């Protein structure tokens, strides 16, 4: 066309037939297969003196993907849509659409539209949607059928099926008169992309039906497809909607990249270079596969090398922590019933919002931030930002809220406080499930079906629930303070690891240096207990004098400044490194500084704080680590007064490992017995008594002397330890056992020891949980009248029988 050999609209000479042979128009090689004629064509050109060069070279060549045989491209006449006439409208309509990611719209798709050519929409096939064109034999008369009604009217035939074999025989008389013959349908069918581009109208049979429905909802709100569709479906949608309505066919679009095999090649059924989807789903679940893809480069129009291990990582990093938080709630809700309390029902949310507990306030605020973030990102069609945020939220939920609130959730700070903590965790999990239901529909449904049992007014399915809305104010300050608290904890752990100081070994003091007075107030007030307990440190000191424990140093951020400054980088870097302490402090306060005529912001300069120990402290006795504007200082000096606390932590640690080894659930009640294997048993006992409060809070029960273990007790596990903090001892885990006051029982039966032994035997056969519930119902007394030939008696808990060894041990100490 560029050289004028052929022109638009004029008949095209077809040189090759359907069998790949030259037609009769090519007289010298008529009916010969084109590949077989190569040498003869070269010879003919040479004989006419037109051969410039002859030779062979290797190049890529297209093959049929079905038969794996070479293809032949031939020029054939086609019907076109005149796209070039509406190019300016296409570009304008593209501006009215919103794409994720936007660079595909602004570059790839814009460039494609800018260079758009007329679109060949006809194909020489049998199956497909027939072109609705009837043409005369001389090609001068063309009728376009825009409805079945029009075809029936012009042809006089009844039409019930629009496939080729049902309409190709239908003819139309020429409007010019009988002498011009009849019009017949052209043999071609539509390019299938024309049908795809017609989807917004065709699927509701517009304009023949649903006119109002279409006009009220066009353009469509959202479409999604792969990057390759910038030249396919996205393009045909835009062309047809612009030609028909001068509008784009869609408002919002997500363009995804291609999912490739692990080796970077295209996935191929023939090569089988990918794991079967059914296998991935059976192993890890559809939700894990969905989240893996949503959290990958593919939703940013970039390629993804699919790895089955990546789906497993989603299970490990997302679903297991999420499920563990849910399981912890369920276990402790069940514990209430085991202890004879009413079944768990969550406290009203309006009451929980007023909780005085700082972590309740924080997790409530963080949950609202999650809802706000998910809504915001979904409104912007950014799928890829949601999973990283959810990961951080779940990490905070399990490693901060649940971990730091274990005592409250286990009921060790009182029944009312326990219900507040459990209710808070319940609503957090419920809201998180509702927020994530569109992303993980199956997993959230499973959790919801159990969570809804605790709430009367709840929908039958999570997918019937309204999407959460932000309720109440988001506490930015408390969220920031807790985030900084976790930074402090991480820094302190790093210092401990550097000096081989395990968390079980208590330290005397830590100092937190930070310029923000509000943060220091939070960390020294409502967050203090969590920091000290998590790090096993006895005291915490705050300091807002950033120079007391550190020197300041400024370094240019070369990655941020390099491109911006160019040749000036060297001079600017030299001046930044030479900044004085006063200049650095002023820069941090103002947030901007001008150096060598260049304005630098905080993000352009790295401020580091290097530890400077006080003058009266040896370097090895104190260490620090900083992150940004916070510095953590730990006193590493050994203090003998902390030895007992360290021993208690070691013992508790061994007991918790024994529970795990014995496969005990958190709701399983056990009593723990301790026996010293050292000669100085009295000294060990005194040391443990001094740490009794910590041990009781950590275990939820007393550490009992082994002498008190009844012979009828059921032992779960027993293990001896040697050289633990220079101590040797045996730990026994046993089921809670009854302890009888033999003298009181004999007295109860008027001195009849046989009847007293019969009562003991009867009570030992009873289920411990049910027996405890009966005593609670009877306010500490039960009537036993079921023993044959023995008179009924009232048995009093704490007088005739003790429900646990711990109760009996406590009573003996009170008596002393």
C-alpha atoms as one frame of an Amber mdcrd trajectory, in Angstrom:
protein
   0.000   0.000   0.000   2.838   2.398   0.823   4.283   1.852  -2.652   0.931
   2.078  -4.422   0.885  -1.531  -5.624  -2.501  -2.094  -4.001  -5.052   0.433
  -2.759  -7.827   0.399  -0.167 -11.177  -0.672  -1.620  -9.939  -2.192  -4.859
 -10.039  -5.991  -5.551  -7.024  -7.924  -4.290  -5.232 -10.458  -6.501  -5.165
 -13.747  -4.544  -2.105 -15.669  -5.699  -2.372 -18.769  -3.426  -5.367 -21.069
  -2.960  -6.625 -22.833   0.188  -4.257 -25.776  -0.386  -1.125 -23.615  -0.489
  -0.798 -23.843  -4.274  -0.471 -21.007  -6.773  -3.714 -20.047  -8.524  -4.276
 -19.861 -12.293  -3.450 -16.139 -12.122   0.198 -17.179 -11.646   0.500 -18.843
 -15.013   4.088 -20.194 -14.812   3.582 -21.974 -11.457  -0.167 -22.655 -11.459
  -1.325 -25.451  -9.105   2.205 -25.950  -7.685   2.763 -25.990  -3.897   4.479
 -22.709  -3.025   7.416 -24.317  -1.142   8.103 -26.737  -3.991   8.360 -23.849
  -6.475  11.116 -21.899  -4.628  14.045 -22.979  -6.828  12.082 -22.512 -10.062
  10.986 -19.014  -8.996  14.625 -18.084  -8.290  15.614 -19.407 -11.726  12.780
 -17.488 -13.461  13.783 -14.229 -11.739  17.416 -14.856 -12.659  16.533 -15.464
 -16.323  14.718 -12.120 -16.439  17.804 -10.413 -15.062  16.088  -9.323 -11.859
  17.939 -11.508  -9.301  19.883  -9.360  -6.849  21.117 -12.080  -4.472  20.443
 -15.757  -3.801  21.265 -17.711  -0.619  19.960 -19.342   2.574  19.840 -18.132
   6.168  18.312 -19.519   9.390  15.410 -17.610  10.941  12.416 -18.206  13.221
   9.322 -19.495  11.462   5.666 -19.914  12.543   4.315 -23.449  13.039   0.770
 -24.664  13.655   0.456 -25.323  17.398  -1.882 -28.253  16.726  -0.111 -30.160
  13.949   3.382 -28.669  14.438   3.639 -28.077  10.651   4.906 -24.853   8.971
   2.345 -22.157   8.236   1.944 -20.116   5.068   0.765 -16.527   5.259  -1.196
 -15.367   2.236  -2.909 -12.085   1.407  -6.694 -12.387   1.050  -9.490  -9.797
   0.704 -11.003  -8.741   4.045 -13.749  -6.544   5.393 -12.540  -3.740   7.673
 -13.810  -1.395  10.379 -12.567   2.122   9.564 -10.695   2.674  12.836  -8.407
   5.386  11.471 -11.409   7.719  11.047 -12.186   7.624  14.787  -8.620   7.596
  16.142  -8.927  10.999  17.848 -12.137   9.919  19.592 -10.452   6.715  20.762
  -7.621   8.682  22.363 -10.074  11.030  24.056 -12.222   8.189  25.411  -9.122
   6.456  26.754  -8.476   9.506  28.953 -11.879   8.979  30.613 -10.926   5.512
  31.928  -9.028   4.502  35.104  -6.441   1.732  34.810  -4.398  -0.241  37.335
  -1.527   0.025  36.741  -1.828   3.409  35.038   1.336   3.071  32.924  -0.402
   0.451  30.742  -3.097   2.970  29.866  -0.783   5.949  29.432   1.924   4.206
  27.442   1.208   0.782  25.990  -2.517   1.253  25.244  -2.192   4.951  24.313
   0.605   4.160  21.853  -1.422   1.332  20.345  -4.417   3.627  19.793  -2.215
   6.392  18.414  -0.909   4.027  15.757  -4.198   2.201  15.182  -4.951   0.932
  11.697  -8.241  -0.136  10.120  -9.385  -3.411  11.685  -9.882  -6.509   9.510
 -12.949  -8.169  11.035 -13.654 -10.976   8.508 -12.359 -14.555   8.705 -12.585
 -17.387   6.149 -14.053 -20.118   8.373 -17.240 -22.135   8.603 -18.041 -21.868
  12.300 -18.529 -18.371  13.650 -20.937 -15.477  13.531 -21.694 -14.798   9.830
 -20.962 -11.312   8.515 -24.446  -9.755   7.963 -23.510  -8.522   4.494 -25.441
  -9.373   1.282 -23.664  -8.311  -1.912 -24.534  -8.367  -5.614 -22.496 -10.368
  -8.117 -20.999  -7.199  -9.596 -20.117  -5.914  -6.124 -21.966  -2.642  -6.677
 -24.818  -3.238  -4.245 -24.290  -4.081  -0.538 -26.987  -4.496   2.105 -26.099
  -4.679   5.833 -28.627  -6.648   7.882 -29.182  -5.051  11.275 -31.924  -7.449
  12.413 -33.615 -10.772  11.672 -36.767  -8.801  10.882 -34.995  -6.914   8.081
 -33.575 -10.118   6.587 -37.012 -11.798   6.601 -38.625  -8.712   5.061 -36.124
  -8.415   2.197 -35.796 -12.132   1.481 -39.292 -13.395   2.258 -37.737 -16.309
   4.181 -38.367 -17.296   7.802 -35.165 -17.126   9.882 -34.824 -19.070  13.171
 -31.079 -19.756  13.206 -28.231 -17.415  12.227 -25.517 -20.035  11.651 -24.004
 -20.236   8.168 -25.673 -23.465   7.105 -29.077 -21.965   7.974 -28.788 -18.618
   6.158 -26.137 -18.893   3.415 -28.772 -20.088   0.908 -30.994 -17.025   1.492
 -30.888 -14.484  -1.330 -32.264 -10.962  -1.683 -33.605  -9.503  -4.970 -31.571
  -6.557  -6.202 -33.195  -3.198  -5.606 -31.969  -2.203  -9.095 -34.248  -4.700
 -10.845 -34.432  -8.395 -11.842 -31.800  -7.965 -14.532 -29.175  -7.402 -11.797
 -29.821 -10.767 -10.234 -29.813 -11.401  -6.471 -27.633 -10.482  -3.523 -25.918
 -13.314  -1.641 -24.265 -13.316   1.780 -20.488 -12.984   1.740 -18.861 -16.249
   2.820 -16.799 -14.818   5.725 -17.575 -14.862   9.451 -16.677 -12.326  12.113
 -13.306 -12.221  13.840 -14.123 -13.604  17.314 -12.635 -10.436  18.847 -15.472
  -8.479  17.234 -17.883 -10.627  19.225 -15.844 -10.139  22.432 -15.848  -6.392
  21.871 -19.644  -6.536  21.471 -20.087  -8.110  24.911 -21.527  -5.010  26.694
 -24.464  -4.979  24.286 -24.801  -8.552  23.064 -25.124 -10.243  26.460 -28.428
  -8.442  27.154 -29.602  -8.490  23.497 -29.405  -4.694  23.142 -30.928  -2.827
  21.302 -33.764  -5.337  20.839 -34.286  -5.787  24.596 -33.243  -4.230  27.934
 -32.746  -0.750  26.498 -33.267   1.007  29.835 -31.044  -1.472  31.697 -28.221
  -0.915  29.237 -28.480   2.879  29.084 -28.506   3.142  32.895 -25.392   1.006
  33.329 -23.164   1.892  30.402 -20.167   2.284  30.452 -19.503  -0.778  32.614
 -17.937  -0.189  36.033 -15.123  -2.719  35.887 -13.271  -5.131  33.593 -10.109
  -7.183  34.105  -7.877  -9.138  31.738  -4.248  -9.797  30.857  -1.633  -7.429
  29.496  -1.893  -9.044  26.063  -5.469  -7.762  25.808  -4.270  -4.170  25.236
  -4.222  -5.285  21.614  -7.167  -7.643  22.025 -10.274  -7.315  24.167  -9.523
  -3.886  25.695  -8.921  -2.562  22.196 -12.029  -4.038  20.584 -14.205  -2.885
  23.483 -12.911   0.655  23.035 -13.238   0.658  19.233 -16.827  -0.588  19.124
 -18.102   1.563  22.019 -16.476   4.657  20.488 -17.869   3.920  17.021 -21.378
   3.202  18.356 -21.774   5.605  21.304 -18.700   7.853  21.380 -17.997   6.527
  24.904 -15.499   4.093  26.446 -16.958   0.632  27.178 -15.629   0.589  30.776
 -14.793   2.993  33.594 -12.247   0.991  35.607  -9.799  -1.681  34.498  -7.288
  -3.985  36.199  -4.620  -5.253  33.843  -2.738  -8.330  35.001   0.543  -9.737
  33.754   1.103 -13.256  32.501   1.478 -16.270  34.804   4.518 -18.172  33.571
   6.025 -21.505  34.535   8.714 -21.565  37.222  11.447 -21.550  34.530  10.046
 -18.355  32.985   8.550 -20.072  29.947   4.886 -19.975  28.965   2.772 -22.614
  30.680   2.174 -25.421  28.213  -0.124 -28.433  28.349   2.244 -30.202  25.979
   5.352 -29.500  28.087   3.493 -29.946  31.418   5.803 -27.371  32.957   3.442
 -26.381  35.772   1.832 -28.191  38.728  -1.789 -29.282  38.112  -4.153 -26.624
  39.541  -6.243 -29.322  41.235  -3.116 -30.545  43.037  -2.267 -27.044  44.296
  -5.835 -26.480  45.485  -6.053 -29.891  47.164  -2.733 -29.342  48.948  -3.138
 -25.716  50.034  -6.698 -24.583  49.261  -8.217 -22.202  46.729  -7.912 -19.239
  49.110  -4.144 -19.682  49.442  -3.781 -19.833  45.647  -5.951 -16.719  45.273
  -3.963 -14.717  47.838  -0.660 -15.846  46.318  -1.674 -14.471  42.924  -3.230
 -11.279  44.340  -0.004 -10.592  46.254   2.223 -11.166  43.211   3.573  -8.890
  40.444   0.905 -10.276  38.118  -1.743  -7.820  39.419   0.592  -4.972  38.494
   0.735  -6.117  34.846   4.112  -7.787  35.440   4.945 -11.461  34.788   4.804
 -14.056  37.587   6.922 -17.191  37.663   4.507 -19.504  39.421   5.984 -21.513
  42.283   3.983 -24.006  44.299   6.203 -23.187  47.294   4.892 -19.625  47.142
   1.354 -20.877  47.773   2.625 -22.847  50.784   4.230 -19.644  52.108   0.802
 -17.979  52.082  -0.575 -20.836  54.202   2.358 -20.547  56.611   2.548 -16.749
  56.834  -1.127 -15.774  56.560  -3.554 -18.566  57.370  -1.710 -20.308  60.209
  -1.197 -17.130  62.317  -4.772 -16.079  61.536  -6.136 -19.482  62.538  -3.971
 -19.598  65.666  -5.452 -16.301  66.884  -8.936 -17.684  66.208  -8.107 -20.987
  67.942  -6.767 -19.136  70.987 -10.102 -17.300  71.257 -12.086 -20.552  70.952
  -9.937 -22.386  73.506 -10.318 -19.664  76.106 -14.027 -19.217  75.412 -14.444
 -22.967  76.047 -12.362 -22.645  79.207 -15.072 -20.453  80.727 -17.554 -23.318
  80.432 -15.019 -25.846  81.734 -14.597 -23.682  84.820 -18.349 -23.642  85.352
 -18.952 -20.093  84.106 -21.742 -19.114  81.655 -21.024 -19.688  77.925 -19.088
 -16.877  76.241 -21.149 -14.076  74.717 -19.311 -10.984  73.453 -19.793  -7.696
  75.290 -21.439  -4.917  73.284 -18.933  -3.077  71.074 -19.957   0.341  72.375
 -18.805  -0.738  75.847 -15.558  -2.229  74.519 -14.681   1.062  72.824 -14.387
   2.563  76.315 -11.913  -0.075  77.561  -9.125   1.393  79.673  -6.637  -1.267
  78.544  -4.103   0.262  76.171  -3.811  -2.823  73.955  -7.605  -3.012  73.613
  -7.541   0.610  72.473  -4.682  -0.124  70.105  -6.125  -3.253  68.440  -9.549
  -1.587  68.073  -7.864   1.342  66.335  -5.691  -0.961  64.210  -8.801  -2.887
  63.129 -10.507   0.318  62.038  -7.355   1.270  60.163  -7.506  -2.132  58.407
 -11.120  -1.531  57.360 -10.284   1.984  56.150  -7.243   0.753  54.222  -9.026
  -2.155  52.521 -11.933   0.102  51.508  -9.555   2.784  50.234  -7.462   0.354
  48.198 -10.474  -1.478  46.778 -12.018   1.830  45.735  -8.770   2.417  43.845
  -8.718  -1.193  42.493  -5.261  -1.814  44.013  -5.397  -5.499  44.937  -1.672
  -5.872  45.500  -1.503  -3.555  48.545  -4.052  -5.462  50.643  -2.163  -8.679
  51.432   1.021  -7.003  52.761  -1.151  -4.847  55.042  -3.120  -7.904  56.191
   0.135  -9.754  56.905   1.298  -6.911  59.136  -2.090  -6.753  60.864  -2.131
 -10.494  61.601   1.456 -10.355  62.833   0.469  -7.548  65.203  -2.664  -9.404
  66.306  -0.830 -12.619  67.192   2.545 -11.290  68.320   1.351  -8.197  70.158
  -2.300  -8.391  71.199  -2.614 -12.135  71.866   0.954 -12.615  73.109   0.964
  -9.629  75.482  -2.601 -10.326  76.663  -2.271 -14.034  77.447  -2.900 -13.492
  81.174  -6.062 -11.493  80.505  -7.347 -13.917  77.866  -6.685 -16.867  80.176
  -8.630 -15.229  83.001  -5.708 -14.573  85.350  -6.575 -10.885  85.811 -10.192
 -11.509  86.772 -13.338 -12.736  85.072 -14.559  -9.287  83.957 -11.201  -8.294
  82.449 -11.018 -11.688  80.722 -14.423 -11.165  79.069 -13.385  -7.710  77.845
 -10.211  -9.129  76.273 -12.026 -12.121  74.726 -14.802  -9.873  73.376 -12.252
  -7.497  71.876 -10.441 -10.389  70.183 -13.816 -11.755  68.982 -14.837  -8.507
  67.252 -11.360  -7.994  65.794 -11.429 -11.465  64.211 -15.018 -10.990  63.039
 -14.223  -7.635  61.409 -11.032  -8.988  59.848 -12.994 -11.925  58.388 -15.643
  -9.620  56.920 -12.966  -7.350  55.424 -11.108 -10.255  53.853 -14.137 -12.292
  52.745 -13.828 -11.142  49.087 -10.187 -12.309  49.055 -10.475 -15.529  51.108
 -14.147 -16.576  50.784 -13.784 -20.157  52.038 -11.454 -19.637  55.004 -13.421
 -16.664  56.339 -16.690 -18.586  55.963 -15.362 -21.453  58.111 -14.274 -19.059
  60.865 -17.492 -17.048  60.625 -19.773 -20.086  60.972 -18.261 -20.731  64.405
 -17.957 -17.072  65.451 -21.621 -16.382  64.646 -22.706 -18.939  67.282 -21.739
 -16.416  69.963 -23.871 -13.656  68.433 -27.669 -13.844  68.168 -28.230 -11.272
  65.429 -25.924 -12.539  62.684 -26.298 -13.334  58.997 -26.445 -16.938  57.823
 -23.229 -16.557  55.814 -20.347 -14.104  55.931 -21.095 -13.334  52.288 -24.510
 -11.999  53.313 -22.884  -9.503  55.694 -22.360  -5.875  54.785 -18.772  -4.856
  54.246 -17.419  -3.211  57.439 -17.348   0.542  57.752 -15.004   2.604  59.925
 -16.655   3.090  63.310 -15.282   5.506  65.876 -12.024   7.409  65.723  -8.704
   5.911  64.664  -6.117   6.394  67.427  -3.099   7.437  65.401  -1.072   8.254
  68.490  -1.586   4.888  70.195  -0.909   3.021  66.939   2.323   4.952  66.454
   3.349   4.396  70.081   2.783   0.622  69.889   4.716   0.445  66.608   7.600
   2.261  68.262   7.300  -0.046  71.283   7.823  -3.045  68.996  10.826  -1.314
  67.452  12.253  -0.878  70.964  11.643  -4.543  71.778  13.346  -5.654  68.551
  16.343  -3.400  69.236  16.665  -4.710  72.800  16.466  -8.330  71.604  19.207
  -7.563  69.103  21.453  -6.237  71.887  20.777  -9.344  73.992  21.682 -11.635
  71.078  24.849  -9.669  70.411  26.011 -10.224  73.997  24.642 -13.766  74.386
  22.110 -12.677  77.024  19.007 -14.905  76.570  15.570 -13.534  77.466  15.394
 -15.947  80.410  18.260 -14.003  82.051  16.829 -10.848  83.680  18.545  -7.486
  83.244  18.456  -4.580  85.650  17.679  -1.525  83.525  17.007  -0.178  80.062
  17.018   3.441  78.862  14.890   4.659  75.951  16.083   7.847  74.262  13.630
   9.696  72.029  12.826  13.384  71.390   9.007  12.892  71.361   7.599  13.652
  74.830   4.214  12.020  74.019   5.866   8.756  73.065   8.076   8.746  76.160
   4.961   9.371  78.263   3.228   6.351  76.654   6.240   4.058  76.954   6.889
   4.984  80.589   3.198   4.754  81.441   0.612   2.427  79.910   3.067   0.465
  77.713   5.779   0.037  80.342   4.596  -3.287  81.803   4.548  -4.933  78.371
   8.093  -3.809  77.534   9.532  -4.945  80.865   7.774  -8.318  80.817   8.609
  -9.088  77.194  12.281  -8.194  77.629  12.634  -9.511  81.222  14.031  -6.204
  82.505  13.370  -4.842  85.992  13.221  -1.089  85.347  12.739   1.327  82.457
  14.049   4.891  82.224  13.125   7.411  79.520  15.299  10.248  78.278  14.576
  12.991  75.734  18.170  14.262  75.647  19.330  12.642  72.412  22.957  13.595
  73.056  23.288  12.055  76.539  23.874   8.549  75.188  24.723   9.178  71.540
  26.586  11.226  68.980  24.872  12.275  65.762  26.219  11.787  62.257  24.693
  12.728  58.891  25.183  10.819  55.641  23.659  11.660  52.246  21.276   9.081
  50.802  23.060   8.491  47.517  20.201   6.397  46.068  17.773   9.285  46.607
  20.093  12.163  45.659  22.267  10.704  42.893  19.927  11.293  39.961  18.618
  14.560  41.366  21.990  16.259  41.975  24.141  14.764  39.235  27.599  16.408
  39.201  26.772  18.401  42.349  26.560  15.188  44.382  30.177  15.281  45.518
  30.052  18.810  46.896  26.712  18.240  48.640  27.891  14.930  50.146  30.979
  16.594  51.594  28.930  19.311  53.327  26.314  16.854  54.621  29.013  14.702
  56.251  30.492  17.836  57.845  27.204  18.900  59.517  27.563  19.665  63.228
  25.360  18.190  65.940  23.467  21.491  66.258  22.854  21.609  62.501  21.594
  18.025  62.460  19.185  18.685  65.362  17.884  21.829  63.662  17.478  19.900
  60.387  15.464  17.158  62.142  13.224  19.774  63.737  12.564  21.847  60.586
  12.643  18.946  58.104  14.583  20.822  55.430  18.042  22.310  54.852  19.767
  24.093  51.948  23.274  22.877  51.082  25.273  24.105  48.101  22.102  25.784
  46.792  20.170  22.497  46.892  17.131  22.030  49.162  17.364  18.699  50.998
  14.527  16.991  52.876  14.644  14.438  55.713  14.267  11.597  53.187  17.464
  12.752  51.423  19.735  12.452  54.465  20.401   9.506  56.795  20.846  10.513
  60.438  22.601   7.867  62.535  22.997   7.809  66.318  26.146   6.152  67.594
  26.191   4.982  71.218  28.260   6.931  73.718  28.315   5.318  77.217  28.236
   7.585  80.290  31.651   8.450  81.735  31.315   6.237  84.838  30.359   3.054
  82.915  32.684   0.579  81.222  32.087  -0.038  77.529  31.429  -3.770  78.088
  28.828  -3.059  80.817  26.407  -1.167  78.573  25.393  -1.319  74.921  22.852
   0.356  72.681  21.186   0.119  69.305  19.219   2.731  67.413  16.705   2.942
  64.607  15.965   6.368  63.192  15.194   8.716  66.063  14.970   6.090  68.837
  17.890   4.685  70.842  17.697   1.728  73.250  20.378   1.385  75.945  20.721
  -1.817  78.026  22.626  -2.177  81.299  24.392  -5.543  80.893  26.012  -5.720
  84.350  25.372  -8.905  86.321  23.240  -8.423  89.438  23.014 -11.322  91.891
  19.588 -10.110  93.049  18.260 -11.097  89.605  19.422 -14.715  89.894  16.196
 -15.945  91.521  14.058 -14.397  88.796  16.228 -16.109  86.177  15.827 -19.501
  87.887  12.026 -19.064  87.983  11.958 -18.317  84.239  14.061 -21.398  83.496
  11.700 -23.632  85.492   8.581 -22.150  83.862  10.179 -22.614  80.438  10.798
 -26.333  81.142   7.219 -26.814  82.386   5.733 -25.210  79.264   7.873 -27.433
  77.039   6.700 -30.491  79.001   3.060 -29.481  78.444   3.703 -29.240  74.724
   5.556 -32.569  74.636   2.640 -34.229  76.476   0.242 -32.844  73.786  -1.786
 -30.935  76.380  -4.195 -28.273  75.161  -4.136 -24.795  76.760  -7.557 -25.585
  78.270  -6.275 -28.790  79.915  -5.983 -28.181  83.679  -2.887 -29.652  85.327
  -1.143 -29.374  88.659   2.627 -29.027  88.686   4.828 -30.682  91.311   8.474
 -29.811  91.975  11.146 -31.947  93.640  14.669 -30.697  94.221  17.463 -33.183
  93.528  20.070 -31.012  95.247  21.293 -31.310  98.805  20.168 -27.792  99.826
  16.477 -28.306  99.181  15.430 -25.666 101.724  17.338 -22.935  99.914  15.692
 -23.888  96.600  12.240 -23.888  98.222  12.807 -20.416  99.699  13.962 -19.126
  96.326  10.833 -20.476  94.584   8.556 -19.045  97.271  10.116 -15.635  96.623
   9.193 -16.018  92.926   5.744 -17.511  93.609   3.787 -14.590  92.143   5.618
 -14.762  88.800   5.340 -18.558  88.604   1.634 -18.506  89.461   0.912 -15.873
  86.803   2.952 -17.734  84.191   1.479 -21.183  84.873  -1.955 -20.287  86.147
  -1.340 -22.518  89.190   1.032 -23.012  92.104   4.297 -24.930  91.913   3.574
 -27.625  94.488   6.020 -29.699  96.560   6.211 -33.278  95.265   5.415 -34.550
  98.792   1.802 -33.428  98.235   1.267 -35.602  95.098  -1.591 -38.043  96.029
  -1.128 -41.743  95.177  -4.383 -41.736  93.174  -3.327 -38.770  90.969  -3.143
 -39.353  87.196   0.325 -38.291  85.989   0.584 -36.808  82.470   4.369 -36.378
  82.371   7.428 -36.482  84.581  10.954 -35.365  83.738  14.205 -34.701  85.587
  16.530 -31.795  84.722  20.171 -31.278  85.647  22.442 -28.235  85.556  19.617
 -25.753  84.904  20.889 -22.506  86.469  23.122 -24.769  88.611  20.071 -26.675
  89.888  18.778 -30.234  89.444  15.099 -31.057  89.881  12.146 -33.211  88.811
   8.887 -31.801  87.417   5.639 -33.800  87.457   2.474 -32.799  85.574  -0.702
 -34.393  86.935  -4.441 -34.125  86.472  -6.150 -32.117  89.283  -6.808 -34.630
  92.063  -9.051 -34.695  95.141  -7.474 -34.481  98.596  -9.530 -35.849 101.527
  -9.595 -34.711 105.140  -9.821 -38.237 106.565 -10.520 -37.133 110.127 -13.355
 -34.848 109.035 -14.899 -37.631 106.888 -14.810 -40.150 109.727 -16.372 -37.555
 112.013 -19.044 -36.909 109.337 -20.132 -40.556 109.675 -20.021 -40.565 113.471
 -16.702 -42.394 113.648 -17.505 -45.006 110.982 -14.192 -45.274 109.046 -15.644
 -47.810 106.568 -18.376 -45.416 105.467 -15.765 -42.640 105.128 -13.651 -44.847
 102.844 -16.754 -45.671 100.803 -17.419 -41.943 100.314 -13.808 -41.442  99.183
 -14.102 -44.288  96.692 -17.358 -42.864  95.328 -15.969 -39.333  94.908 -12.860
 -40.650  93.150 -15.071 -42.297  90.522 -16.777 -39.002  89.677 -15.753 -36.848
  86.716 -13.692 -34.029  88.218 -15.235 -31.315  86.037 -18.828 -32.359  86.819
 -18.049 -32.722  90.531 -16.604 -29.218  90.613 -19.706 -27.857  88.855 -21.967
 -29.528  91.456 -20.036 -27.954  94.307 -20.279 -24.536  92.601 -24.035 -25.001
  92.122 -24.457 -25.968  95.759 -22.284 -23.039  96.902 -19.563 -25.364  98.176
 -21.771 -28.225  99.445 -23.164 -31.384  97.851 -25.421 -34.061  99.297 -24.255
 -37.657  98.817 -26.983 -40.237  99.432 -26.342 -42.797  96.715 -24.011 -45.114
  98.667 -25.745 -48.367  99.575 -26.466 -48.912 103.288 -24.907 -45.511 104.124
 -26.904 -42.529 105.359 -26.956 -39.353 103.181 -24.431 -36.687 104.194 -23.596
 -33.116 103.207 -20.003 -32.914 101.954 -18.398 -29.472 102.227 -15.566 -28.393
  99.893 -12.591 -27.136 101.875 -13.693 -29.005 104.990 -14.222 -32.649 104.058
 -12.603 -32.652 100.618 -10.386 -30.361  98.536 -11.011 -30.303  94.784  -7.309
 -29.806  93.941  -3.976 -30.337  95.634  -3.404 -26.612  95.196  -6.495 -25.828
  97.305  -5.290 -28.201 100.037  -1.727 -26.808  99.934  -3.026 -23.238 100.256
  -5.219 -24.199 103.231  -2.261 -25.753 105.065  -0.225 -22.575 104.645  -3.115
 -20.430 105.902  -3.480 -22.718 108.938   0.214 -22.282 109.685
